[in-house]
Amino acid sequence: MRILQVVHQYPPQKIGGTEIYTQNLSRALKNKGHEVIVFRRGETSAERRLGMRVGSDGLEVYTLYDMVARNPLSQFLSSFRNPFVDESFTEVLEEEAPDLIHFQHLKGLSNRLIVMAKERGIPTVLTLHDYWFICPNAQLLRWGDNKLCPGPRLWLNCAYSCAAPRVGFPAPLFPGPLAAGLFAYRDRLLRKALAATDLIICPTEFVRSIFLRWGLPKEKVRLIEHGIEPPIDSLPGRAKDGLNFLYLGGIAWQKGLHTLIQAFQSLGSVSATLAVCGDEQAFPDYARALREMVGDSSITFRGLIPRSQLWSTLAQADVVVIPSLWYEVSPLVVEEAFAAGVPVIASGIGALAEKVRHGVDGFLFPPGDVAHLSHLLREIVANPSILEGLRNNIQRVKTLEEHVGEIEALYARLGAQKEHSD
């Protein structure tokens, strides 16, 4: 089968959960005999162009280079509609003639892409990696105060709680009804795109419930959890010099790393360390503030570790901590920690509360609750034997191979339906 994967960003320029998932899935499908092409948004440039390269893994990657939007209105509109993207996508469809298109993300691309595929009779699949179709911020967090958002309320809350502070406009002077109209326009176009999609994949039940409440047709939704590539070799034993806590993920406010640092510092002088692994360049001001909080202590920042060092890093951890403040969709780090036999402490929010079983293979705490997290860390430091019971309860995680098999079956059913309808 000739498969086109569409994503907003792609490694090595951007390394995040959606990007890594797309790359892993594309490579696995290619290894199983499929022809796989990737279409992605690239860096901004002085001119608009479409480039293509063949990566070291043999995947064809089409990269769309576009100019920077110069004002807030243009930036907002170009985040979900772009005629140049449409034209470039048409070129790729004519050149590659895919049998199926799997959309991973459309941010910065165009809502028209799914509709264009439908008009050509090409089967489509969409995986929901965040809440972008509902929320322009993608994370259901209010821009002004970073508080959780229940979703649009006639889009006026989007206007006053997000748009106004984002452009630095005082709320009383901000044209809220006009901005709400723009959000409503976006909503209408994206709902049209979802309506044109043949099947929609939700990686967790939490995400599925959010989108069903929003109005996603139940008959189009499939619940398929992600899978990971497990370690090939046996992992080295853990060091015996005290407990090693590990944070592995994005260095961004919504990830709640400041909560973890405050909780760990409250422990005082204990036989334990905290390693922070993540890209400090994405939000440098936040990363700088965290480093200032830490000073000279048993907390170390290791930067973004290569994927080749993932398993050796996890092998030296006694506990992975995920202190997120937003509704995580399906963080692969949970499965990766469990695959390495490492218990997880996580915020009891979003899909994290679905993946970590409190008191069984990890612990949950209220998001942002420094005192509660500090209590959990202190209990583990005082009674390390707790971890042995948690480790023994870790269940086998789904592999990428198993996940790809489920995706292939989905592709095959859509292909068969198309042949039948033809």
LORODO-300484 format. One record per residue (C-alpha): x, y, z; residue in three letters. Coordinates in pm, whole numbers, plus 50000, padded with zeros to 5 digits. Example, Ala and Ser with C-alpha at 12.3 -4.5 7.8 and 13.67 -1.06 7.14 Angstrom:
! LORODO-300484
<atom X="51230" Y="49550" Z="50780" resn="ALA"/>
<atom X="51367" Y="49894" Z="50714" resn="SER"/>
! end
This chain:
! LORODO-300484
<atom X="50000" Y="50000" Z="50000" resn="MET"/>
<atom X="50120" Y="50350" Z="49919" resn="ARG"/>
<atom X="50067" Y="50560" Z="50233" resn="ILE"/>
<atom X="50106" Y="50935" Z="50280" resn="LEU"/>
<atom X="50170" Y="51053" Z="50635" resn="GLN"/>
<atom X="50084" Y="51421" Z="50698" resn="VAL"/>
<atom X="50225" Y="51598" Z="51004" resn="VAL"/>
<atom X="50292" Y="51955" Z="51112" resn="HIS"/>
<atom X="50652" Y="51892" Z="51223" resn="GLN"/>
<atom X="50900" Y="51609" Z="51183" resn="TYR"/>
<atom X="51242" Y="51501" Z="51315" resn="PRO"/>
<atom X="51519" Y="51600" Z="51326" resn="PRO"/>
<atom X="51401" Y="51963" Z="51315" resn="GLN"/>
<atom X="51140" Y="51897" Z="51583" resn="LYS"/>
<atom X="51138" Y="51614" Z="51835" resn="ILE"/>
<atom X="50818" Y="51569" Z="52033" resn="GLY"/>
<atom X="50562" Y="51299" Z="52098" resn="GLY"/>
<atom X="50367" Y="51345" Z="51773" resn="THR"/>
<atom X="50683" Y="51376" Z="51566" resn="GLU"/>
<atom X="50849" Y="51067" Z="51715" resn="ILE"/>
<atom X="50528" Y="50867" Z="51678" resn="TYR"/>
<atom X="50494" Y="50964" Z="51310" resn="THR"/>
<atom X="50854" Y="50876" Z="51235" resn="GLN"/>
<atom X="50837" Y="50541" Z="51418" resn="ASN"/>
<atom X="50509" Y="50447" Z="51248" resn="LEU"/>
<atom X="50640" Y="50548" Z="50904" resn="SER"/>
<atom X="50959" Y="50347" Z="50942" resn="ARG"/>
<atom X="50775" Y="50043" Z="51074" resn="ALA"/>
<atom X="50526" Y="50050" Z="50787" resn="LEU"/>
<atom X="50811" Y="50079" Z="50537" resn="LYS"/>
<atom X="50987" Y="49781" Z="50697" resn="ASN"/>
<atom X="50667" Y="49580" Z="50649" resn="LYS"/>
<atom X="50670" Y="49644" Z="50274" resn="GLY"/>
<atom X="50455" Y="49957" Z="50238" resn="HIS"/>
<atom X="50561" Y="50260" Z="50041" resn="GLU"/>
<atom X="50554" Y="50554" Z="50282" resn="VAL"/>
<atom X="50581" Y="50925" Z="50204" resn="ILE"/>
<atom X="50584" Y="51206" Z="50461" resn="VAL"/>
<atom X="50439" Y="51554" Z="50400" resn="PHE"/>
<atom X="50530" Y="51807" Z="50668" resn="ARG"/>
<atom X="50554" Y="52176" Z="50743" resn="ARG"/>
<atom X="50914" Y="52295" Z="50759" resn="GLY"/>
<atom X="51092" Y="52601" Z="50882" resn="GLU"/>
<atom X="50984" Y="52946" Z="50771" resn="THR"/>
<atom X="51185" Y="53109" Z="50494" resn="SER"/>
<atom X="51196" Y="53419" Z="50277" resn="ALA"/>
<atom X="51026" Y="53233" Z="49995" resn="GLU"/>
<atom X="50758" Y="52973" Z="49961" resn="ARG"/>
<atom X="50868" Y="52641" Z="49818" resn="ARG"/>
<atom X="50816" Y="52267" Z="49836" resn="LEU"/>
<atom X="51123" Y="52048" Z="49875" resn="GLY"/>
<atom X="51170" Y="51672" Z="49881" resn="MET"/>
<atom X="51449" Y="51459" Z="50019" resn="ARG"/>
<atom X="51504" Y="51092" Z="50087" resn="VAL"/>
<atom X="51615" Y="51031" Z="50444" resn="GLY"/>
<atom X="51874" Y="50782" Z="50564" resn="SER"/>
<atom X="51585" Y="50549" Z="50649" resn="ASP"/>
<atom X="51466" Y="50553" Z="50287" resn="GLY"/>
<atom X="51154" Y="50760" Z="50354" resn="LEU"/>
<atom X="51058" Y="51033" Z="50108" resn="GLU"/>
<atom X="50992" Y="51352" Z="50304" resn="VAL"/>
<atom X="50822" Y="51648" Z="50138" resn="TYR"/>
<atom X="50889" Y="51969" Z="50329" resn="THR"/>
<atom X="50682" Y="52282" Z="50287" resn="LEU"/>
<atom X="50874" Y="52606" Z="50345" resn="TYR"/>
<atom X="50658" Y="52911" Z="50401" resn="ASP"/>
<atom X="50699" Y="53277" Z="50491" resn="MET"/>
<atom X="50634" Y="53418" Z="50835" resn="VAL"/>
<atom X="50288" Y="53561" Z="50897" resn="ALA"/>
<atom X="50342" Y="53928" Z="50984" resn="ARG"/>
<atom X="50051" Y="54013" Z="51213" resn="ASN"/>
<atom X="49836" Y="53832" Z="51471" resn="PRO"/>
<atom X="49540" Y="53793" Z="51236" resn="LEU"/>
<atom X="49755" Y="53640" Z="50961" resn="SER"/>
<atom X="49923" Y="53413" Z="51214" resn="GLN"/>
<atom X="49588" Y="53291" Z="51340" resn="PHE"/>
<atom X="49442" Y="53228" Z="50994" resn="LEU"/>
<atom X="49757" Y="53060" Z="50859" resn="SER"/>
<atom X="49749" Y="52815" Z="51150" resn="SER"/>
<atom X="49453" Y="52634" Z="50989" resn="PHE"/>
<atom X="49409" Y="52760" Z="50631" resn="ARG"/>
<atom X="49670" Y="52829" Z="50368" resn="ASN"/>
<atom X="49617" Y="52828" Z="49988" resn="PRO"/>
<atom X="49989" Y="52765" Z="49930" resn="PHE"/>
<atom X="49970" Y="52451" Z="50140" resn="VAL"/>
<atom X="49671" Y="52338" Z="49935" resn="ASP"/>
<atom X="49862" Y="52392" Z="49609" resn="GLU"/>
<atom X="50169" Y="52206" Z="49736" resn="SER"/>
<atom X="49956" Y="51919" Z="49866" resn="PHE"/>
<atom X="49792" Y="51890" Z="49523" resn="THR"/>
<atom X="50140" Y="51855" Z="49370" resn="GLU"/>
<atom X="50227" Y="51574" Z="49610" resn="VAL"/>
<atom X="49897" Y="51392" Z="49549" resn="LEU"/>
<atom X="49949" Y="51405" Z="49173" resn="GLU"/>
<atom X="50312" Y="51298" Z="49200" resn="GLU"/>
<atom X="50272" Y="51020" Z="49456" resn="GLU"/>
<atom X="49911" Y="50898" Z="49404" resn="ALA"/>
<atom X="49873" Y="50754" Z="49757" resn="PRO"/>
<atom X="49630" Y="50471" Z="49829" resn="ASP"/>
<atom X="49560" Y="50615" Z="50176" resn="LEU"/>
<atom X="49644" Y="50927" Z="50375" resn="ILE"/>
<atom X="49706" Y="50924" Z="50749" resn="HIS"/>
<atom X="49682" Y="51272" Z="50899" resn="PHE"/>
<atom X="49879" Y="51313" Z="51222" resn="GLN"/>
<atom X="49840" Y="51690" Z="51264" resn="HIS"/>
<atom X="49723" Y="51989" Z="51059" resn="LEU"/>
<atom X="49853" Y="52281" Z="51262" resn="LYS"/>
<atom X="50016" Y="52532" Z="51028" resn="GLY"/>
<atom X="49895" Y="52335" Z="50727" resn="LEU"/>
<atom X="49535" Y="52356" Z="50605" resn="SER"/>
<atom X="49191" Y="52230" Z="50695" resn="ASN"/>
<atom X="49135" Y="52175" Z="50323" resn="ARG"/>
<atom X="49376" Y="51880" Z="50300" resn="LEU"/>
<atom X="49131" Y="51621" Z="50433" resn="ILE"/>
<atom X="48852" Y="51759" Z="50214" resn="VAL"/>
<atom X="49083" Y="51749" Z="49909" resn="MET"/>
<atom X="49161" Y="51384" Z="49978" resn="ALA"/>
<atom X="48790" Y="51302" Z="50006" resn="LYS"/>
<atom X="48718" Y="51479" Z="49676" resn="GLU"/>
<atom X="48975" Y="51251" Z="49512" resn="ARG"/>
<atom X="48829" Y="50941" Z="49672" resn="GLY"/>
<atom X="49138" Y="50870" Z="49883" resn="ILE"/>
<atom X="49066" Y="50696" Z="50217" resn="PRO"/>
<atom X="49172" Y="50903" Z="50519" resn="THR"/>
<atom X="49266" Y="50836" Z="50880" resn="VAL"/>
<atom X="49328" Y="51099" Z="51146" resn="LEU"/>
<atom X="49502" Y="51044" Z="51480" resn="THR"/>
<atom X="49424" Y="51294" Z="51756" resn="LEU"/>
<atom X="49749" Y="51378" Z="51935" resn="HIS"/>
<atom X="49615" Y="51681" Z="52123" resn="ASP"/>
<atom X="49307" Y="51908" Z="52133" resn="TYR"/>
<atom X="49398" Y="52136" Z="51840" resn="TRP"/>
<atom X="49070" Y="52075" Z="51658" resn="PHE"/>
<atom X="48885" Y="52214" Z="51960" resn="ILE"/>
<atom X="49140" Y="52461" Z="52096" resn="CYS"/>
<atom X="49381" Y="52679" Z="51892" resn="PRO"/>
<atom X="49628" Y="52647" Z="52181" resn="ASN"/>
<atom X="49595" Y="52268" Z="52136" resn="ALA"/>
<atom X="49615" Y="52198" Z="52511" resn="GLN"/>
<atom X="49292" Y="52336" Z="52658" resn="LEU"/>
<atom X="49493" Y="52582" Z="52866" resn="LEU"/>
<atom X="49404" Y="52950" Z="52885" resn="ARG"/>
<atom X="49679" Y="53169" Z="52743" resn="TRP"/>
<atom X="49642" Y="53444" Z="53000" resn="GLY"/>
<atom X="49678" Y="53246" Z="53323" resn="ASP"/>
<atom X="49758" Y="52889" Z="53210" resn="ASN"/>
<atom X="49451" Y="52751" Z="53384" resn="LYS"/>
<atom X="49265" Y="52451" Z="53247" resn="LEU"/>
<atom X="48986" Y="52539" Z="53003" resn="CYS"/>
<atom X="48662" Y="52340" Z="52960" resn="PRO"/>
<atom X="48650" Y="52435" Z="52593" resn="GLY"/>
<atom X="48477" Y="52709" Z="52391" resn="PRO"/>
<atom X="48181" Y="52893" Z="52544" resn="ARG"/>
<atom X="48042" Y="53074" Z="52240" resn="LEU"/>
<atom X="48414" Y="53140" Z="52175" resn="TRP"/>
<atom X="48399" Y="53452" Z="52393" resn="LEU"/>
<atom X="48623" Y="53285" Z="52650" resn="ASN"/>
<atom X="48866" Y="53208" Z="52366" resn="CYS"/>
<atom X="48864" Y="53576" Z="52277" resn="ALA"/>
<atom X="48907" Y="53727" Z="52622" resn="TYR"/>
<atom X="49108" Y="53457" Z="52803" resn="SER"/>
<atom X="49344" Y="53368" Z="52518" resn="CYS"/>
<atom X="49342" Y="53606" Z="52221" resn="ALA"/>
<atom X="49347" Y="53931" Z="52418" resn="ALA"/>
<atom X="49644" Y="53844" Z="52644" resn="PRO"/>
<atom X="49827" Y="53681" Z="52355" resn="ARG"/>
<atom X="49831" Y="54007" Z="52156" resn="VAL"/>
<atom X="49883" Y="54215" Z="52471" resn="GLY"/>
<atom X="49546" Y="54389" Z="52455" resn="PHE"/>
<atom X="49357" Y="54500" Z="52771" resn="PRO"/>
<atom X="49040" Y="54290" Z="52791" resn="ALA"/>
<atom X="48801" Y="54591" Z="52825" resn="PRO"/>
<atom X="48934" Y="54736" Z="52499" resn="LEU"/>
<atom X="48956" Y="54409" Z="52309" resn="PHE"/>
<atom X="48698" Y="54347" Z="52031" resn="PRO"/>
<atom X="48584" Y="54020" Z="52185" resn="GLY"/>
<atom X="48273" Y="53953" Z="51971" resn="PRO"/>
<atom X="48475" Y="54003" Z="51652" resn="LEU"/>
<atom X="48749" Y="53767" Z="51772" resn="ALA"/>
<atom X="48484" Y="53515" Z="51880" resn="ALA"/>
<atom X="48351" Y="53523" Z="51525" resn="GLY"/>
<atom X="48696" Y="53427" Z="51394" resn="LEU"/>
<atom X="48714" Y="53136" Z="51639" resn="PHE"/>
<atom X="48367" Y="53025" Z="51527" resn="ALA"/>
<atom X="48486" Y="53040" Z="51164" resn="TYR"/>
<atom X="48784" Y="52821" Z="51252" resn="ARG"/>
<atom X="48557" Y="52577" Z="51434" resn="ASP"/>
<atom X="48326" Y="52545" Z="51133" resn="ARG"/>
<atom X="48613" Y="52471" Z="50894" resn="LEU"/>
<atom X="48775" Y="52215" Z="51123" resn="LEU"/>
<atom X="48446" Y="52039" Z="51189" resn="ARG"/>
<atom X="48405" Y="52014" Z="50812" resn="LYS"/>
<atom X="48749" Y="51854" Z="50790" resn="ALA"/>
<atom X="48663" Y="51602" Z="51060" resn="LEU"/>
<atom X="48334" Y="51523" Z="50887" resn="ALA"/>
<atom X="48530" Y="51440" Z="50571" resn="ALA"/>
<atom X="48761" Y="51198" Z="50756" resn="THR"/>
<atom X="48683" Y="50828" Z="50717" resn="ASP"/>
<atom X="48818" Y="50713" Z="51056" resn="LEU"/>
<atom X="48953" Y="50896" Z="51360" resn="ILE"/>
<atom X="49193" Y="50734" Z="51606" resn="ILE"/>
<atom X="49197" Y="50829" Z="51975" resn="CYS"/>
<atom X="49496" Y="50688" Z="52168" resn="PRO"/>
<atom X="49320" Y="50691" Z="52506" resn="THR"/>
<atom X="48968" Y="50674" Z="52643" resn="GLU"/>
<atom X="49010" Y="51019" Z="52798" resn="PHE"/>
<atom X="49073" Y="51179" Z="52458" resn="VAL"/>
<atom X="48786" Y="50985" Z="52308" resn="ARG"/>
<atom X="48548" Y="51113" Z="52576" resn="SER"/>
<atom X="48657" Y="51476" Z="52524" resn="ILE"/>
<atom X="48596" Y="51466" Z="52149" resn="PHE"/>
<atom X="48269" Y="51274" Z="52174" resn="LEU"/>
<atom X="48136" Y="51542" Z="52406" resn="ARG"/>
<atom X="48250" Y="51800" Z="52153" resn="TRP"/>
<atom X="48040" Y="51629" Z="51888" resn="GLY"/>
<atom X="48267" Y="51381" Z="51709" resn="LEU"/>
<atom X="48055" Y="51109" Z="51541" resn="PRO"/>
<atom X="48092" Y="50796" Z="51755" resn="LYS"/>
<atom X="48081" Y="50563" Z="51456" resn="GLU"/>
<atom X="48399" Y="50718" Z="51313" resn="LYS"/>
<atom X="48609" Y="50684" Z="51628" resn="VAL"/>
<atom X="48849" Y="50400" Z="51700" resn="ARG"/>
<atom X="49038" Y="50359" Z="52027" resn="LEU"/>
<atom X="49392" Y="50240" Z="51948" resn="ILE"/>
<atom X="49663" Y="50287" Z="52208" resn="GLU"/>
<atom X="50015" Y="50372" Z="52096" resn="HIS"/>
<atom X="50294" Y="50117" Z="52109" resn="GLY"/>
<atom X="50666" Y="50157" Z="52172" resn="ILE"/>
<atom X="50985" Y="50001" Z="52047" resn="GLU"/>
<atom X="51104" Y="49801" Z="52351" resn="PRO"/>
<atom X="51474" Y="49778" Z="52434" resn="PRO"/>
<atom X="51652" Y="49520" Z="52222" resn="ILE"/>
<atom X="51922" Y="49436" Z="52473" resn="ASP"/>
<atom X="51891" Y="49369" Z="52844" resn="SER"/>
<atom X="51920" Y="49685" Z="53051" resn="LEU"/>
<atom X="52209" Y="49743" Z="53291" resn="PRO"/>
<atom X="52142" Y="49725" Z="53661" resn="GLY"/>
<atom X="52059" Y="50037" Z="53859" resn="ARG"/>
<atom X="52324" Y="50219" Z="54055" resn="ALA"/>
<atom X="52304" Y="50160" Z="54431" resn="LYS"/>
<atom X="52409" Y="50507" Z="54549" resn="ASP"/>
<atom X="52076" Y="50646" Z="54666" resn="GLY"/>
<atom X="51752" Y="50692" Z="54477" resn="LEU"/>
<atom X="51744" Y="50843" Z="54130" resn="ASN"/>
<atom X="51432" Y="51032" Z="54024" resn="PHE"/>
<atom X="51399" Y="51118" Z="53654" resn="LEU"/>
<atom X="51204" Y="51375" Z="53456" resn="TYR"/>
<atom X="51199" Y="51298" Z="53085" resn="LEU"/>
<atom X="50999" Y="51527" Z="52858" resn="GLY"/>
<atom X="50938" Y="51880" Z="52736" resn="GLY"/>
<atom X="51071" Y="52178" Z="52928" resn="ILE"/>
<atom X="50754" Y="52385" Z="52917" resn="ALA"/>
<atom X="50529" Y="52539" Z="53183" resn="TRP"/>
<atom X="50234" Y="52308" Z="53112" resn="GLN"/>
<atom X="50458" Y="52008" Z="53183" resn="LYS"/>
<atom X="50473" Y="52120" Z="53548" resn="GLY"/>
<atom X="50846" Y="52072" Z="53595" resn="LEU"/>
<atom X="50856" Y="52363" Z="53841" resn="HIS"/>
<atom X="50615" Y="52167" Z="54062" resn="THR"/>
<atom X="50855" Y="51872" Z="54069" resn="LEU"/>
<atom X="51160" Y="52089" Z="54139" resn="ILE"/>
<atom X="50986" Y="52264" Z="54429" resn="GLN"/>
<atom X="50871" Y="51931" Z="54572" resn="ALA"/>
<atom X="51216" Y="51776" Z="54543" resn="PHE"/>
<atom X="51388" Y="52077" Z="54699" resn="GLN"/>
<atom X="51151" Y="52056" Z="54995" resn="SER"/>
<atom X="51303" Y="51718" Z="55084" resn="LEU"/>
<atom X="51617" Y="51887" Z="55206" resn="GLY"/>
<atom X="51935" Y="51683" Z="55240" resn="SER"/>
<atom X="51845" Y="51327" Z="55140" resn="VAL"/>
<atom X="52016" Y="51043" Z="54960" resn="SER"/>
<atom X="51842" Y="51107" Z="54630" resn="ALA"/>
<atom X="51900" Y="51286" Z="54300" resn="THR"/>
<atom X="51674" Y="51431" Z="54032" resn="LEU"/>
<atom X="51781" Y="51428" Z="53667" resn="ALA"/>
<atom X="51598" Y="51652" Z="53419" resn="VAL"/>
<atom X="51618" Y="51546" Z="53054" resn="CYS"/>
<atom X="51459" Y="51768" Z="52791" resn="GLY"/>
<atom X="51511" Y="52041" Z="52533" resn="ASP"/>
<atom X="51579" Y="52374" Z="52705" resn="GLU"/>
<atom X="51570" Y="52572" Z="52379" resn="GLN"/>
<atom X="51196" Y="52551" Z="52309" resn="ALA"/>
<atom X="51104" Y="52783" Z="52599" resn="PHE"/>
<atom X="51438" Y="52931" Z="52710" resn="PRO"/>
<atom X="51291" Y="53181" Z="52959" resn="ASP"/>
<atom X="51114" Y="52902" Z="53146" resn="TYR"/>
<atom X="51423" Y="52680" Z="53136" resn="ALA"/>
<atom X="51635" Y="52968" Z="53267" resn="ARG"/>
<atom X="51393" Y="53028" Z="53553" resn="ALA"/>
<atom X="51411" Y="52660" Z="53647" resn="LEU"/>
<atom X="51790" Y="52665" Z="53654" resn="ARG"/>
<atom X="51779" Y="52972" Z="53879" resn="GLU"/>
<atom X="51544" Y="52785" Z="54113" resn="MET"/>
<atom X="51784" Y="52491" Z="54134" resn="VAL"/>
<atom X="52114" Y="52666" Z="54191" resn="GLY"/>
<atom X="52376" Y="52424" Z="54324" resn="ASP"/>
<atom X="52189" Y="52114" Z="54433" resn="SER"/>
<atom X="52130" Y="51746" Z="54363" resn="SER"/>
<atom X="51916" Y="51839" Z="54062" resn="ILE"/>
<atom X="52097" Y="51813" Z="53729" resn="THR"/>
<atom X="51989" Y="51927" Z="53383" resn="PHE"/>
<atom X="52111" Y="51688" Z="53115" resn="ARG"/>
<atom X="51953" Y="51850" Z="52811" resn="GLY"/>
<atom X="51781" Y="51666" Z="52531" resn="LEU"/>
<atom X="51909" Y="51310" Z="52526" resn="ILE"/>
<atom X="51936" Y="51123" Z="52193" resn="PRO"/>
<atom X="51690" Y="50841" Z="52139" resn="ARG"/>
<atom X="51988" Y="50605" Z="52140" resn="SER"/>
<atom X="52041" Y="50688" Z="52509" resn="GLN"/>
<atom X="51677" Y="50652" Z="52615" resn="LEU"/>
<atom X="51696" Y="50303" Z="52761" resn="TRP"/>
<atom X="52030" Y="50349" Z="52937" resn="SER"/>
<atom X="51891" Y="50667" Z="53096" resn="THR"/>
<atom X="51577" Y="50489" Z="53213" resn="LEU"/>
<atom X="51785" Y="50196" Z="53339" resn="ALA"/>
<atom X="51951" Y="50422" Z="53596" resn="GLN"/>
<atom X="51621" Y="50566" Z="53721" resn="ALA"/>
<atom X="51428" Y="50436" Z="54020" resn="ASP"/>
<atom X="51120" Y="50650" Z="53952" resn="VAL"/>
<atom X="51000" Y="50857" Z="53656" resn="VAL"/>
<atom X="50798" Y="51166" Z="53754" resn="VAL"/>
<atom X="50545" Y="51327" Z="53516" resn="ILE"/>
<atom X="50405" Y="51642" Z="53686" resn="PRO"/>
<atom X="50193" Y="51769" Z="53394" resn="SER"/>
<atom X="49941" Y="52049" Z="53441" resn="LEU"/>
<atom X="49745" Y="51989" Z="53118" resn="TRP"/>
<atom X="49528" Y="51703" Z="52994" resn="TYR"/>
<atom X="49801" Y="51478" Z="52857" resn="GLU"/>
<atom X="49679" Y="51276" Z="52559" resn="VAL"/>
<atom X="49902" Y="50970" Z="52554" resn="SER"/>
<atom X="50257" Y="51038" Z="52676" resn="PRO"/>
<atom X="50487" Y="50765" Z="52546" resn="LEU"/>
<atom X="50719" Y="50817" Z="52842" resn="VAL"/>
<atom X="50477" Y="50620" Z="53065" resn="VAL"/>
<atom X="50502" Y="50312" Z="52844" resn="GLU"/>
<atom X="50878" Y="50360" Z="52805" resn="GLU"/>
<atom X="50925" Y="50378" Z="53182" resn="ALA"/>
<atom X="50713" Y="50067" Z="53235" resn="PHE"/>
<atom X="50902" Y="49882" Z="52958" resn="ALA"/>
<atom X="51221" Y="49957" Z="53152" resn="ALA"/>
<atom X="51060" Y="49835" Z="53475" resn="GLY"/>
<atom X="51045" Y="50183" Z="53630" resn="VAL"/>
<atom X="50741" Y="50295" Z="53835" resn="PRO"/>
<atom X="50582" Y="50630" Z="53755" resn="VAL"/>
<atom X="50459" Y="50916" Z="53972" resn="ILE"/>
<atom X="50223" Y="51135" Z="53770" resn="ALA"/>
<atom X="49963" Y="51406" Z="53794" resn="SER"/>
<atom X="49617" Y="51254" Z="53817" resn="GLY"/>
<atom X="49497" Y="51439" Z="53510" resn="ILE"/>
<atom X="49398" Y="51347" Z="53156" resn="GLY"/>
<atom X="49529" Y="51020" Z="53021" resn="ALA"/>
<atom X="49789" Y="50994" Z="53298" resn="LEU"/>
<atom X="49516" Y="50892" Z="53540" resn="ALA"/>
<atom X="49421" Y="50624" Z="53288" resn="GLU"/>
<atom X="49772" Y="50487" Z="53241" resn="LYS"/>
<atom X="49916" Y="50489" Z="53594" resn="VAL"/>
<atom X="49741" Y="50273" Z="53854" resn="ARG"/>
<atom X="49768" Y="50449" Z="54189" resn="HIS"/>
<atom X="49938" Y="50234" Z="54448" resn="GLY"/>
<atom X="49983" Y="49951" Z="54198" resn="VAL"/>
<atom X="50251" Y="50047" Z="53944" resn="ASP"/>
<atom X="50295" Y="50409" Z="54050" resn="GLY"/>
<atom X="50131" Y="50698" Z="54228" resn="PHE"/>
<atom X="49903" Y="50984" Z="54126" resn="LEU"/>
<atom X="49882" Y="51329" Z="54284" resn="PHE"/>
<atom X="49668" Y="51639" Z="54219" resn="PRO"/>
<atom X="49825" Y="51848" Z="53940" resn="PRO"/>
<atom X="50033" Y="52135" Z="54073" resn="GLY"/>
<atom X="50011" Y="52015" Z="54434" resn="ASP"/>
<atom X="50369" Y="52058" Z="54555" resn="VAL"/>
<atom X="50292" Y="51941" Z="54909" resn="ALA"/>
<atom X="50128" Y="51617" Z="54793" resn="HIS"/>
<atom X="50409" Y="51537" Z="54552" resn="LEU"/>
<atom X="50667" Y="51618" Z="54818" resn="SER"/>
<atom X="50493" Y="51374" Z="55054" resn="HIS"/>
<atom X="50509" Y="51095" Z="54792" resn="LEU"/>
<atom X="50878" Y="51158" Z="54723" resn="LEU"/>
<atom X="50955" Y="51165" Z="55095" resn="ARG"/>
<atom X="50771" Y="50837" Z="55153" resn="GLU"/>
<atom X="50971" Y="50667" Z="54879" resn="ILE"/>
<atom X="51303" Y="50803" Z="55005" resn="VAL"/>
<atom X="51218" Y="50684" Z="55357" resn="ALA"/>
<atom X="51090" Y="50345" Z="55239" resn="ASN"/>
<atom X="51260" Y="50244" Z="54911" resn="PRO"/>
<atom X="51111" Y="49895" Z="54943" resn="SER"/>
<atom X="50783" Y="50049" Z="54821" resn="ILE"/>
<atom X="50934" Y="50053" Z="54474" resn="LEU"/>
<atom X="50987" Y="49679" Z="54461" resn="GLU"/>
<atom X="50614" Y="49618" Z="54494" resn="GLY"/>
<atom X="50536" Y="49876" Z="54227" resn="LEU"/>
<atom X="50792" Y="49725" Z="53990" resn="ARG"/>
<atom X="50644" Y="49379" Z="54035" resn="ASN"/>
<atom X="50300" Y="49508" Z="53936" resn="ASN"/>
<atom X="50407" Y="49671" Z="53610" resn="ILE"/>
<atom X="50221" Y="49510" Z="53322" resn="GLN"/>
<atom X="50357" Y="49431" Z="52981" resn="ARG"/>
<atom X="50328" Y="49729" Z="52745" resn="VAL"/>
<atom X="50206" Y="49721" Z="52386" resn="LYS"/>
<atom X="50488" Y="49711" Z="52133" resn="THR"/>
<atom X="50514" Y="49925" Z="51824" resn="LEU"/>
<atom X="50488" Y="49609" Z="51614" resn="GLU"/>
<atom X="50152" Y="49526" Z="51771" resn="GLU"/>
<atom X="50033" Y="49882" Z="51726" resn="HIS"/>
<atom X="50140" Y="49886" Z="51361" resn="VAL"/>
<atom X="49947" Y="49562" Z="51309" resn="GLY"/>
<atom X="49631" Y="49733" Z="51434" resn="GLU"/>
<atom X="49695" Y="50033" Z="51209" resn="ILE"/>
<atom X="49756" Y="49806" Z="50909" resn="GLU"/>
<atom X="49426" Y="49628" Z="50972" resn="ALA"/>
<atom X="49252" Y="49965" Z="50980" resn="LEU"/>
<atom X="49417" Y="50067" Z="50652" resn="TYR"/>
<atom X="49318" Y="49736" Z="50492" resn="ALA"/>
<atom X="48951" Y="49776" Z="50590" resn="ARG"/>
<atom X="48941" Y="50127" Z="50444" resn="LEU"/>
<atom X="49109" Y="50006" Z="50125" resn="GLY"/>
<atom X="48860" Y="49721" Z="50093" resn="ALA"/>
<atom X="48568" Y="49959" Z="50147" resn="GLN"/>
<atom X="48700" Y="50185" Z="49871" resn="LYS"/>
<atom X="48737" Y="49894" Z="49627" resn="GLU"/>
<atom X="48382" Y="49780" Z="49712" resn="HIS"/>
<atom X="48241" Y="50128" Z="49658" resn="SER"/>
<atom X="48427" Y="50161" Z="49327" resn="ASP"/>
! end
